[in-house]
Amino acid sequence: MHWPYTKRPDGRIAITLDNNVWDFLFDRGIDLASELPSEDFAVFITREVEIEGSAIPDDPSKTALKGYIAQANSSCDIQTISVFGFASPGPGPLLFAAEHGGKILYLENFDTSGLTLRAFVEAFYQQI
């Protein structure tokens, strides 16, 4: 069974972030609000990601990352949803979802793509 992507009535691209993406974005200095402006993108996290983010230790080595996450949540108007997924390809529910019409964008080729995050996401959505 394969379901087509359902476009949002407001025309924005919906993106749900997994917790491991924060380190990826932070390490690359990506300004999420600039790359995924709210006029064009609706950004979500799951409740589990919200919990995992709040569990990042109050350690000096994590201060900048925690600030980055808080700023991104605020500036992108990130909403919490109650759907849980997985972060990496491999056997299991995420692979099953992908094989059955789930739209999953992995970032493993982002660095070599030469694209901005916005262009990378938009290129993915143009293919579906």
NUTISE-108499 format. One record per residue: residue in three letters; x, z, y of N, C-alpha, C, CB in turn. Coordinates in steps of 0.001 Angstrom, whole numbers, plus 524288, in hexadecimal, padded with zeros to 5 digits. Glycine has a CB too. Example, Ala and Ser with C-alpha at 12.3 -4.5 7.8 and 13.67 -1.06 7.14 Angstrom:
<rs>
ALA8338681E787E9C68300C81E787EE6C8339081E787F31C82C2C823567EE87;SER8323281BA87F7368356681BE47FBDC8326481EBE8001E837048165D7FDAA;
</rs>
This chain:
<rs>
MET80352800007FB668000080000800008037E80000804D67FC3A804CB80000;HIS802147FCE5808BB8052C7FC8380D8C8016D7FC5E8122F808CA7F78B80D7F;TRP8020680025815A97FEAF8006281A42801A27FE5881EFC7FCC1805FF81B39;PRO7FF2D7FB2682234801C87F93A826ED802307FD9982AF97FECC7F47C8293C;TYR805D07FCEE82E938065A800AD832D88016E8008F8363180B447FF7683634;THR7FF708051D837667FACE8058183ABD7FC9D806838404D7F705809ED838D3;LYS7FB95802D8843BF7FD3480376849377F9CB8077E84BE57FCED7FE3384C28;ARG7FC2D80A6A84F6F7F96680E5A852757F5E280BA58567A7FD4D812218552F;PRO7F16080DE4857927EDDD80B9785B807F06180B3E860EF7E8DA80ECA85BD6;ASP7F40580ED88621E7F68280ECC867417FB2A80B14867847F84081440868AF;GLY7FC728087B8631D800AF804AD863078061D807028627E8007D80186867D5;ARG8069680C3B862A580BBF80EA78622D80D8680EA285C7880BA88144F86456;ILE8129880EB585BB9814DF80F1C8568881553814DE8553981A4D80C5185638;ALA813188166B850D28135D81BD984F138183C81CA784BC480E6981D5F84BF6;ILE81B15820D284CEF81FDB8222084A1C81FA4827EA848C1824DC820CB84D68;THR820A282927843D48210482E9784226826B282F93840B481D3D82FCE83D6D;LEU8290E833688434282E90834A18426F82F3E838B083E278310B836908477D;ASP833478380683B06834BF83BF383730838EE83F67839AD836C183960831F9;ASN839958440B837A383D29847D1839FC842CA845E183A2C83CEF84CE183702;ASN84485842EB8364384A018413C8363F84B4B83D4383A7C84B5883EF483104;VAL8476283B2483D0784867837458411D84AA3839CF846128435B8344E8426E;TRP8499F83EDF846DE84B8A8417484BA1851778412D84C07849C68472984BC1;ASP8543584278847D3859F084234847F385BBD83C9C848F185C4984444842C6;PHE85936838EB8467685A86833638471685A09831C084CD4856F282FF58439D;LEU855A3832EF84F37854B783175854B085856834628586384F088328185630;PHE858F5839798577D85C4783CBA85ACD861F283AD485A9985BF0842818591A;ASP863EC839D3855E98695D838168554886A6D832F58582086AA88377784F81;ARG8667282FC7858C88671082AB985B628658082AE786123863D88269F85897;GLY863DB82F6A862FB86267830038687585DBE82CB186A03866F282EAE86BDE;ILE85A1F82BFA8667785593828AA8678B8517D82BCA86A8D853378267C86264;ASP84FF2829BE86F0B84BD482C1A87236846A182A2A8701084C7682AB787832;LEU8441882D7186D0C83F6082BD886A5183B0E82A2F86E1283D758303B866E0;ALA83A8982CD5872758367182B7E876408375F82618878A48363282FA387A97;SER83C428249F8796283D7581F6C87B8183CC681B2F877628430D81F4887DA7;GLU83E5581C628729D83E098188786E6B83881817C286C608418E81A20869FE;LEU8357A81BF786C3A8302781BB886A2882C5581DD186E3E82FB181EE0864F8;PRO82BA981AF88729A8284581CE7876CD822A181D8A874F5828768193087B7E;SER820168218D876FE81AD3822E58752E816C681EA6876508191A827F1877AE;GLU817F081B12879E481441816C587AE18140D813118762A815D7813B687FE5;ASP81851812D987336818BB80F1F86EED818F1811A28697C81D7C80BD886FB4;PHE81A3B816AA8694F81B01819578644F8182A81E9186440820D981A288633D;ALA815EE81FE385FC5813B28251285ED4817308279985ABB80DB9824CC85CF8;VAL819DD82BD285C4181DBD82E3A858D781B8583353856A2822F382F3D85BD6;PHE81C40833F48517F81A308387E84EC381E6B83B0C84B7681589836F484B59;ILE81DA98400B84A56820A5842D38465E81CAD84596842E5824AE846CF848DE;THR81E4B846D283E2781ADE849CA83AB481B8184F9483BD481C0D84899834E3;ARG817E28529C83A0F818338585183AAB81D3585A558381D8135085B0D8383B;GLU81EAC857FF833AE82373859A0830FC82843858A783460823FE856BB82BC2;VAL82852854538372882CB18532783AA682CCA8571583F2682C4A84D7983CC8;GLU828448585E84123827EB85C4B8454882A258617B843698223885CFF84713;ILE828C88630E83EA882AB5867F983C6A83096867B083B91827E88693483735;GLU83273863568395C83810862B68387183B1C862DD83D938392685D908358E;GLY838FB8606D8419A83B9A8607C846B283BFC865EC848F8838C785CFA84A7B;SER837D7868F584866837F986E4984A7A83B7F871D28473B832788708F84AAD;ALA83CD88702584288840448734583F29846108720A83FF583ED5872638397C;ILE8474E86E678437684CD386D548449684F258724C846D584D838689284878;PRO8538087418844A2855B0879238464B857288794184C1685A7787A688430B;ASP856B087DD984E5F8586887EAF853C385E5187F7A853B08558A8838085656;ASP860EB87B53852988669487B4785212868BC877F285683868568792484C94;PRO86D0087994858FD86F208767085D4F87019870B985BE487427878D385F2C;SER8715F86FA6857058726086A3E8557586D5C86702855258752986A2485035;LYS868DB8698A8554A863D4866CF854E9860CC866DB85A158608186949850A1;THR862EC8695785E1A8602C869D18631685ECC86482865718637886CE7866EC;ALA86287860F78658C8619285BD2867E585D82858C8864BF866B4858AC8683F;LEU85DC88590E85F8E859F78566185C3F8547F8589585D2E85B77856E58566C;LYS8540985DB585D5A84EED8601D85E4884CC585E8C8639F84F538661985DE5;GLY8502A85E518678C84E8085C9586CBC84CBA856EE86CB2852E785D46870A6;TYR84F83853AC869C784E1884E2686946848AD84D9E866D68523084B31865F5;ILE847B685086862B2842A6850488600783E488521D8639E842BC8539A85B09;ALA83F2C856768665483B2885888869E283A00854A586E4083CE885DD086C39;GLN83E1A8524F8706F83D6584E86874A483A80849B8872AD842AE84CF3876F6;ALA83BD9847D586E0B839418433D86BDA8337F8446186AC283C0384179866D0;ASN8326F848F6868A682CFC84A6786792829C984A6986C8D82CB284FC6864F3;SER82C0484C60870B18294584CBA875A9828C4847678784D82C138508487943;SER82D16844A1878DA82D0283FBB87BCF82A3C83B49878F18328583E1887D10;CYS829DF83B9F873CD827438377F870C6821B1838FD86F5782A588364E86BD2;ASP8200283D96870FA81ACA83F7A86F94819E983EFA869B68168A83C7087299;ILE81DC0840DA866B581D798408286106819298441C85F10822CD841F185E7B;GLN815C8841F385BCD81160844D08599B8128F84644853F680C4C8418E859F3;THR8109584AC8852558114184C8284CF080C9984AC5849B4811ED8528084CA5;ILE80DC48487D8452C809B1846E38418180A87849BB83C5C809B5840DB840AC;SER806C28496E838F08071B84C6F83417807EE8491082F468024384F9E83365;VAL80B388450682FCF80C77841A982B648123D8426882A2E80B2783BC482C92;PHE81388842E18253E818F2843D6823C481B2E83F22820F681960848B282054;GLY8201583DC38223C822C28397681FA68285483B0581E70822A58348282308;PHE82B7B8374C81CD6830E28385581B6A8347B834CA81E8D831BE8378A8157F;ALA8397C8364181EF883CFB833C3822AA8406882F6D8209584047837AA824E8;SER8418F82F4881BA18455582B72819D684335828518153F84A6882E1C81851;PRO8451582381814B584332820638105C8450D822A580B30844FE81ABE810EB;GLY8423B82186807358439D823698020383EA8824677FEF9846FF8286A8024D;PRO83F42825D17FA1083A99826A87F6E48374D82B197F91983C1D827D27F139;GLY8324F82A9E7F88F82ECF82EB37FA6182A6682C887FDA1831C6832B27FD79;PRO827878300B80025822D282E7780302823C182A988076C82040833298052F;LEU8281E82AFF80A2B8290E8276480E7E829FC821DA80C7F82DBA82938811C1;LEU82CF3821538086782DD281C328061B828AC819FB8041A831E181C81801A7;PHE8259481D3A801908207881B897FFAE81D1D819AF8044081DB6820027FCB4;ALA81D2481CB28088081A1281B2E80D1C81BEF815F580F4681A6C81F6A8115E;ALA8210D8154280F9C8233681061811A5821BF80BC180E2A8292B810C88121F;GLU821D480C9C8091A82085808698057181AB8807188057782230809E87FFF9;HIS8179280A89807BF811EB809C1807C780FC18093480D5080F3D80E4280504;GLY812E580722810C2810FE805D8815F581272809A381A3E80B5C80568815CD;GLY814F580E05818EB816B1811AB81CF981AD680F2382059818CF816BF81A89;LYS81A9E80FF98255A81E4980D998290182269811A782A7581B6980B8482DFA;ILE8270B8111B8283A82B2E814F6828DB82FEF8124082B2582C88817A582391;LEU831A28140982F9A83623811C08324083AD5815528317083506810ED83832;TYR83E8D8137582E60843638165F82D8A84742814D1831C8845B281553827F9;LEU84A69818788336C84E278177F8379E853A181654835A484E5681C1B83B37;GLU8544281591830998597B814C082E7A85C2D80FE4830AD8592F81459828A2;ASN8593B80C0F8328C85B928074D834CD85B668073E83AC2858C88027F832B8;PHE859A880B7383D138591D80B95842C485E5C80AC984582856B3810C48447A;ASP8625080DB5843F78675D80D74846AF869B7807FB846A186B2F8114484439;THR86922805388425D86B717FFFF841F7867E77FBB68442186CBA7FED083C56;SER8631C7FD1A8456F85F6C7F9288475C860B97F74484CDA859F07FB548474B;GLY8633C7FA9284FEB864627F9298555485F9D7F990858DE8668A7F3AF8558E;LEU85B497FB95856D3856757FC00859D4855D38017485C28851C27FAAF85663;THR852AC801C58603A85115806E58621C84D248090885E2E84EB48069B867D0;LEU84C0980E0385E6B8482C8104A85AEA842E480DA485BA4847B38163285BD9;ARG8417580CCD8608783C7480A36861A083C36804D385F1383B9D809B68678F;ALA84042801AD85FD58405A7FC6A85D97840547FC99857A0845297F96B85F86;PHE843028006C85565843328010D84FBB83DC38024484D99847118056684E36;VAL83B02805DE8502B835B88074884E84831FB802B184F55833C880C218518C;GLU8324B8002C853CC82ED07FBBD854E082FBB7F7458510582F9B7F9C985A81;ALA8349F7F64384F9C835C97F22084BCF833597F36A8468883BC07F16084B3A;PHE8338E7F858845078311B7FA028402082B3A7F9138404D832427FFD283F0B;TYR828C27FA9984487823177FA0C844F08215C7F45A845658211E7FD1984999;GLN824B97F0F184744823617EB64847808234B7E8F2842158273E7E87984AFC;GLN826037EB6B83E65826447E96A8390F821987EB24835CC82B497EB2F83676;ILE81EA87EF04837A481A5B7F10783458815167EF158360181A4C7F6E083467;
</rs>
